[in-house]
Amino acid sequence: MGLHRRHFLQLATSAAATSAAPSAFAQAFPSRPLKIVVGFAPGGGQDILARIIAGWLTERLGQPVIIETKPGQSGSLGAESVVRSAPDGYTLFLFGPNNAINATFYSNLSFDVNKDMQHVASLATMPNVMAVHPSVPAKTVAEFIAYAKASAGKVNYASGGLGTSVHVSGELFKQMTGVQMQHVTYRGAGPATVALLAGDQVHVMFDNLNSQINHIKEGRLRALAVTSAKRIPALPDVPTVGETVPGFEALAFFGISAPRNIPPAVLARLNSEINAGLNDPKLKARIEDFGATPSPTTPEAFSTFIASEVEKWAKVVKVSGAKPE
């Protein structure tokens, strides 16, 4: 198990499973509809996960929980709108790995994800998968490294946008292996996947598992490895990148955040209800079908984890020299 993954599990395990008894104020919350802001267009992975959680919270809180998509700047426009909203617990945000990356990728952000956001609850983690077009001769990570080094400057990797976990996973791979690959960015993971399936412009992609797993199982793409610290049940015969490149790990994660200074009782109530959902067999199964692993924990542990992600990806961004277009 990688140090990064173990660090997160230690945080989650050591966090108290129970929170303080809700006050009268929290029991009165909510008295009107809530919304979860998603920083990407409808239909994407974050939107789907947000809708799963919104349905659960609607039942548990007795008020509608609506989804508002606000795409732009790799999810930062949506995050900023939440930071600027009233800190009352009624406006929430679907926080993803892109937001931790954006903290240093965009030098002009008007907010700090550590200081200006209250991280409410972790939802799930998901590995990326290193997949190639079948025309690529490599069948293992080691063979791909050899192929890329022998084809210096000719191998392209795709992503759905600058500053996404898909982009920086490729940059981390380059840094840790010394291979030279050209980054080709598309307007979203969908178009990037279409390009990879075509096989004439890009050769490899480090995309979220749920976006690629059907293509892999049906033979349209070849999975070389997953980016998690351990192999995953969905692809048990696919090794981790770390088995060939020791220490490599890039884990997508998702959670719910809010503006800083929401009432403590409301924070406790939201965390408790979300964690109840993540432990509910039916909801847990839906998240697992999505290709993710539920990861309930406390607000404190989730905040600490996000801070560690910001620090990790800041180093990758700095070394890569990647900048917004």
C-alpha positions as CSV (number, residue, x, y, z in Angstrom):
1,M,0.0,0.0,0.0
2,G,1.4,3.4,-1.0
3,L,2.2,6.0,1.6
4,H,-0.4,8.3,0.1
5,R,-3.2,5.8,0.3
6,R,-2.2,4.6,3.8
7,H,-2.2,8.2,5.0
8,F,-5.8,8.6,3.9
9,L,-6.9,5.3,5.4
10,Q,-5.2,6.2,8.7
11,L,-7.1,9.5,8.8
12,A,-10.4,7.8,8.0
13,T,-9.9,5.0,10.5
14,S,-8.7,7.2,13.4
15,A,-11.5,9.7,12.9
16,A,-14.3,9.2,15.4
17,A,-17.3,7.4,13.9
18,T,-19.8,9.4,15.9
19,S,-20.3,13.1,16.1
20,A,-21.8,15.3,18.7
21,A,-25.5,15.1,19.2
22,P,-27.3,17.5,16.9
23,S,-28.5,20.7,18.6
24,A,-32.0,22.0,18.2
25,F,-30.7,24.3,15.5
26,A,-29.4,21.4,13.5
27,Q,-32.6,19.4,14.0
28,A,-34.5,22.4,12.5
29,F,-32.1,22.4,9.5
30,P,-33.1,22.4,6.7
31,S,-36.2,24.5,6.4
32,R,-35.9,25.0,2.6
33,P,-34.3,23.3,-0.4
34,L,-30.5,22.8,-0.6
35,K,-28.3,22.7,-3.7
36,I,-25.1,21.0,-4.7
37,V,-23.0,22.8,-7.2
38,V,-21.0,20.7,-9.7
39,G,-18.2,22.4,-11.6
40,F,-18.7,20.4,-14.8
41,A,-21.4,20.0,-17.4
42,P,-24.3,17.6,-16.8
43,G,-23.7,13.9,-17.5
44,G,-20.2,13.7,-16.3
45,G,-18.9,11.5,-13.4
46,Q,-19.1,14.3,-10.8
47,D,-22.6,15.2,-11.9
48,I,-23.7,11.5,-11.6
49,L,-22.2,11.1,-8.1
50,A,-23.7,14.4,-7.0
51,R,-27.2,13.2,-8.1
52,I,-26.7,9.9,-6.2
53,I,-25.9,11.8,-3.0
54,A,-28.6,14.4,-3.6
55,G,-31.3,11.7,-3.8
56,W,-30.2,10.2,-0.5
57,L,-30.1,13.6,1.3
58,T,-33.5,14.6,-0.1
59,E,-34.9,11.5,1.7
60,R,-33.0,12.0,4.9
61,L,-33.4,15.8,5.2
62,G,-37.0,16.1,4.1
63,Q,-36.1,18.9,1.7
64,P,-35.3,18.8,-2.1
65,V,-31.6,18.8,-2.8
66,I,-31.1,20.1,-6.4
67,I,-28.0,20.0,-8.6
68,E,-26.6,23.1,-10.2
69,T,-23.9,22.7,-12.8
70,K,-21.5,25.6,-13.2
71,P,-18.7,24.5,-15.6
72,G,-15.5,26.5,-16.1
73,Q,-11.8,26.6,-15.2
74,S,-11.7,22.9,-14.4
75,G,-14.3,23.2,-11.7
76,S,-13.0,26.4,-10.1
77,L,-15.8,28.6,-11.2
78,G,-18.3,26.4,-9.4
79,A,-16.1,26.3,-6.3
80,E,-15.8,30.1,-6.2
81,S,-19.6,30.5,-6.4
82,V,-20.0,28.3,-3.3
83,V,-17.2,30.1,-1.4
84,R,-19.0,33.4,-2.1
85,S,-22.4,32.0,-0.9
86,A,-24.0,32.4,2.5
87,P,-22.3,30.0,5.1
88,D,-25.5,28.4,6.2
89,G,-25.2,24.9,4.9
90,Y,-27.7,25.3,2.1
91,T,-25.2,25.7,-0.7
92,L,-22.8,22.7,-1.1
93,F,-20.1,21.8,-3.6
94,L,-19.0,18.5,-5.2
95,F,-15.2,18.6,-4.5
96,G,-13.0,16.6,-6.7
97,P,-9.3,16.0,-7.4
98,N,-9.3,18.8,-10.0
99,N,-10.0,21.3,-7.2
100,A,-7.0,20.2,-5.2
101,I,-4.9,20.5,-8.4
102,N,-6.4,23.9,-9.4
103,A,-5.1,25.3,-6.0
104,T,-1.7,25.8,-7.6
105,F,-2.4,25.2,-11.3
106,Y,-4.3,28.5,-11.5
107,S,-2.3,31.4,-10.0
108,N,-5.2,33.8,-10.3
109,L,-7.8,32.0,-8.0
110,S,-9.5,34.4,-5.7
111,F,-10.0,31.8,-3.0
112,D,-8.0,29.1,-1.1
113,V,-9.5,25.6,-0.9
114,N,-7.9,25.0,2.5
115,K,-8.8,28.4,4.1
116,D,-12.0,29.4,2.4
117,M,-13.9,26.1,2.3
118,Q,-15.4,23.9,5.0
119,H,-14.9,20.3,3.8
120,V,-18.0,18.5,5.0
121,A,-17.7,14.8,4.1
122,S,-15.7,12.5,1.9
123,L,-17.8,10.5,-0.5
124,A,-15.6,8.0,-2.5
125,T,-12.3,7.3,-4.0
126,M,-11.6,6.0,-7.5
127,P,-8.4,5.0,-9.4
128,N,-7.6,6.1,-12.9
129,V,-6.7,3.5,-15.4
130,M,-3.8,3.6,-17.8
131,A,-5.3,2.5,-21.1
132,V,-3.9,2.3,-24.6
133,H,-5.3,1.9,-28.0
134,P,-4.9,-1.8,-29.2
135,S,-2.6,-0.7,-31.9
136,V,0.0,0.3,-29.3
137,P,2.4,-2.7,-29.1
138,A,2.9,-2.6,-25.4
139,K,1.0,-5.0,-23.2
140,T,2.6,-4.0,-19.8
141,V,3.7,-0.8,-18.2
142,A,7.4,-1.8,-18.6
143,E,6.8,-2.5,-22.3
144,F,5.1,0.9,-22.7
145,I,8.0,2.7,-21.0
146,A,10.4,1.0,-23.5
147,Y,8.1,1.8,-26.4
148,A,7.8,5.5,-25.4
149,K,11.5,5.9,-24.9
150,A,12.2,4.3,-28.3
151,S,9.6,6.6,-29.9
152,A,10.6,9.8,-28.2
153,G,8.4,12.7,-29.2
154,K,5.9,10.5,-31.1
155,V,3.7,9.3,-28.2
156,N,0.7,11.4,-27.2
157,Y,-1.4,11.1,-24.1
158,A,-5.0,12.5,-23.9
159,S,-6.9,14.4,-21.3
160,G,-10.2,16.1,-21.0
161,G,-8.7,19.4,-19.8
162,L,-5.7,21.1,-18.4
163,G,-5.3,20.7,-14.6
164,T,-7.6,17.6,-14.4
165,S,-6.5,14.5,-12.6
166,V,-6.2,12.8,-16.0
167,H,-3.7,15.4,-17.1
168,V,-1.5,15.5,-14.0
169,S,-1.6,11.7,-13.8
170,G,0.2,11.7,-17.1
171,E,2.6,14.3,-15.9
172,L,3.4,12.3,-12.8
173,F,4.1,9.2,-15.0
174,K,6.4,11.2,-17.2
175,Q,8.3,12.6,-14.1
176,M,8.7,9.2,-12.5
177,T,9.7,7.2,-15.6
178,G,11.6,9.8,-17.7
179,V,9.5,9.1,-20.8
180,Q,8.7,11.9,-23.2
181,M,5.0,12.2,-24.1
182,Q,3.1,15.0,-25.7
183,H,-0.1,16.1,-23.9
184,V,-3.1,16.6,-26.1
185,T,-6.1,18.2,-24.4
186,Y,-9.7,17.9,-25.4
187,R,-12.9,19.7,-24.3
188,G,-13.9,17.0,-21.8
189,A,-13.2,13.3,-21.1
190,G,-15.8,12.2,-23.7
191,P,-14.0,13.8,-26.7
192,A,-10.6,12.6,-25.4
193,T,-11.9,9.0,-25.1
194,V,-13.3,9.2,-28.7
195,A,-9.8,10.3,-29.9
196,L,-8.2,7.4,-28.0
197,L,-10.7,4.9,-29.4
198,A,-9.8,6.2,-32.9
199,G,-6.1,5.6,-32.2
200,D,-4.7,7.9,-34.8
201,Q,-3.9,11.0,-32.7
202,V,-3.3,9.8,-29.2
203,H,-2.0,6.5,-27.8
204,V,-2.6,6.5,-24.0
205,M,-4.9,8.0,-21.4
206,F,-5.0,7.9,-17.6
207,D,-8.8,8.4,-17.2
208,N,-11.2,7.7,-14.4
209,L,-12.0,4.0,-14.2
210,N,-15.8,4.4,-14.7
211,S,-15.3,6.2,-18.0
212,Q,-13.1,3.4,-19.5
213,I,-14.1,0.1,-18.0
214,N,-16.7,-0.8,-20.6
215,H,-14.3,-0.1,-23.4
216,I,-11.7,-2.2,-21.7
217,K,-14.0,-5.1,-21.1
218,E,-15.2,-5.1,-24.7
219,G,-11.6,-4.9,-26.1
220,R,-11.7,-1.5,-27.6
221,L,-9.0,-0.4,-25.3
222,R,-6.2,-2.3,-23.4
223,A,-5.7,-1.6,-19.7
224,L,-2.0,-1.7,-18.8
225,A,-2.5,-0.7,-15.1
226,V,-4.6,1.1,-12.5
227,T,-3.2,4.1,-10.6
228,S,-4.3,3.0,-7.2
229,A,-1.9,1.6,-4.6
230,K,-3.6,-1.8,-4.7
231,R,-5.3,-3.8,-7.5
232,I,-9.1,-3.4,-7.7
233,P,-11.9,-6.0,-7.8
234,A,-13.3,-4.6,-11.0
235,L,-10.1,-5.4,-12.9
236,P,-8.4,-8.0,-10.7
237,D,-5.9,-9.1,-13.3
238,V,-4.7,-5.6,-14.1
239,P,-1.6,-4.6,-12.1
240,T,-1.0,-1.2,-10.5
241,V,1.4,1.3,-12.1
242,G,3.3,1.1,-8.8
243,E,4.2,-2.5,-9.4
244,T,6.5,-1.3,-12.1
245,V,7.1,2.3,-11.0
246,P,7.5,2.1,-7.2
247,G,5.6,4.9,-5.3
248,F,3.4,5.9,-8.2
249,E,-0.2,6.6,-7.1
250,A,-2.9,8.9,-8.4
251,L,-6.2,8.5,-6.7
252,A,-9.3,10.4,-7.7
253,F,-11.4,11.4,-4.7
254,F,-14.8,13.1,-4.3
255,G,-16.5,14.8,-1.4
256,I,-18.9,17.5,-0.3
257,S,-17.7,21.0,0.7
258,A,-19.3,24.2,1.7
259,P,-18.3,27.8,2.5
260,R,-16.1,28.3,5.6
261,N,-17.9,29.0,8.9
262,I,-21.1,27.1,8.4
263,P,-22.7,26.4,11.8
264,P,-21.0,23.5,13.6
265,A,-24.3,21.8,14.3
266,V,-25.2,21.9,10.6
267,L,-21.8,20.6,9.6
268,A,-22.3,17.7,12.0
269,R,-25.7,16.9,10.7
270,L,-24.6,16.9,7.0
271,N,-21.6,14.7,7.8
272,S,-23.7,12.3,9.8
273,E,-26.4,12.0,7.1
274,I,-23.8,11.5,4.3
275,N,-21.9,8.9,6.2
276,A,-25.1,7.1,6.9
277,G,-25.7,6.9,3.2
278,L,-22.2,5.6,2.5
279,N,-22.9,2.8,4.9
280,D,-26.3,2.0,3.5
281,P,-26.1,-1.2,1.4
282,K,-28.2,0.0,-1.5
283,L,-26.4,3.4,-1.8
284,K,-23.1,1.8,-1.3
285,A,-23.8,-0.6,-4.2
286,R,-24.7,2.3,-6.4
287,I,-21.4,4.0,-5.7
288,E,-19.5,0.8,-6.3
289,D,-21.3,0.3,-9.6
290,F,-20.1,3.7,-10.5
291,G,-16.6,2.3,-10.1
292,A,-15.8,4.0,-6.8
293,T,-15.2,2.9,-3.2
294,P,-17.2,4.7,-0.5
295,S,-14.9,6.5,2.0
296,P,-16.9,7.9,5.0
297,T,-14.9,10.0,7.5
298,T,-15.1,13.1,9.6
299,P,-14.8,16.7,8.3
300,E,-11.4,17.1,10.0
301,A,-10.0,14.0,8.4
302,F,-11.3,15.0,5.0
303,S,-9.8,18.5,5.3
304,T,-6.4,17.0,6.3
305,F,-6.6,14.7,3.3
306,I,-7.4,17.6,0.9
307,A,-4.5,19.6,2.2
308,S,-2.1,16.7,1.5
309,E,-3.5,16.4,-2.0
310,V,-2.9,20.1,-2.7
311,E,0.7,19.7,-1.5
312,K,1.3,16.6,-3.6
313,W,0.0,18.0,-6.9
314,A,1.6,21.4,-6.4
315,K,4.9,19.6,-6.8
316,V,3.8,17.8,-9.9
317,V,2.4,21.1,-11.4
318,K,5.6,23.0,-10.6
319,V,8.0,20.4,-12.1
320,S,5.8,19.9,-15.2
321,G,5.6,23.6,-15.9
322,A,2.0,23.2,-17.0
323,K,0.0,26.4,-17.2
324,P,-3.6,27.2,-18.1
325,E,-4.1,28.2,-21.8
